[in-house]
Amino acid sequence: NVLAFPSNDFNQEKDTDAEILDYVQTNFPEVHFPIFSRAPLASNMVFQLAQKHTNEGVKWNFHKYLVNGEGRAVKSYGHRVQPVD
């Protein structure tokens, strides 16, 4: 499963959760995974653990982590890799 955690850490995110959802639905109609509320990466425990497990931090928007069945991040993917790849 894919889970999306929007953040405005790079000053490019929409202002509200509703605007984010509308943007995704309009521009990426093939996306059918949960999109959580916008929050800074530093306060998001998911990203803190993923960075710890992979030793790779988020460098730009649309960063992705592959998480195994035990909930541990095992691989990191940069913004050039599409979520459905």
GIDAPE-V618478 format. One record per residue. N is the residue number from 1. RES is the residue in one small letter. SS is DSSP state (helix for helix, strand for strand, loop for the rest). PSI is psi in whole degrees, 0 to 359 (none if undefined). OMEGA is omega in whole degrees, -180 to 180 (* if undefined). Layout:
# GIDAPE-V618478
{{N;RES;SS;PSI;OMEGA} {N;RES;SS;PSI;OMEGA}}
This chain:
# GIDAPE-V618478
{{1;n;loop;151;176} {2;v;loop;137;175} {3;l;strand;137;-179} {4;a;strand;133;179} {5;f;strand;89;-179} {6;p;loop;146;177} {7;s;loop;148;177} {8;n;loop;26;-179} {9;d;loop;338;-180} {10;f;loop;14;175} {11;n;loop;39;178} {12;q;loop;357;-176} {13;e;loop;154;174} {14;k;loop;162;-174} {15;d;loop;327;-175} {16;t;loop;161;177} {17;d;helix;322;179} {18;a;helix;319;178} {19;e;helix;322;178} {20;i;helix;311;-180} {21;l;helix;317;179} {22;d;helix;317;179} {23;y;helix;313;-179} {24;v;helix;313;-179} {25;q;helix;325;-180} {26;t;helix;317;-173} {27;n;helix;341;-179} {28;f;loop;66;-175} {29;p;loop;342;179} {30;e;loop;351;-179} {31;v;loop;122;-179} {32;h;loop;40;178} {33;f;loop;160;-178} {34;p;strand;139;176} {35;i;strand;117;-177} {36;f;strand;174;179} {37;s;loop;148;179} {38;r;loop;135;179} {39;a;loop;151;176} {40;p;loop;144;-180} {41;l;helix;323;-177} {42;a;helix;334;-179} {43;s;helix;4;-177} {44;n;loop;109;-178} {45;m;helix;327;179} {46;v;helix;312;-180} {47;f;helix;324;178} {48;q;helix;314;179} {49;l;helix;318;-180} {50;a;helix;318;178} {51;q;helix;320;179} {52;k;helix;316;-177} {53;h;helix;325;-175} {54;t;helix;349;-174} {55;n;loop;27;179} {56;e;loop;121;178} {57;g;loop;169;178} {58;v;loop;125;-179} {59;k;loop;339;-178} {60;w;loop;171;178} {61;n;loop;156;176} {62;f;loop;30;174} {63;h;loop;147;-176} {64;k;strand;149;174} {65;y;strand;136;173} {66;l;strand;126;-177} {67;v;strand;132;-179} {68;n;loop;180;-177} {69;g;loop;341;178} {70;e;loop;2;179} {71;g;loop;16;-179} {72;r;loop;130;176} {73;a;strand;128;-177} {74;v;strand;347;-179} {75;k;strand;150;-179} {76;s;strand;140;-180} {77;y;strand;134;179} {78;g;loop;183;-173} {79;h;loop;340;-179} {80;r;loop;343;178} {81;v;loop;125;-179} {82;q;loop;148;-178} {83;p;loop;332;-177} {84;v;loop;2;178} {85;d;loop;none;*}}
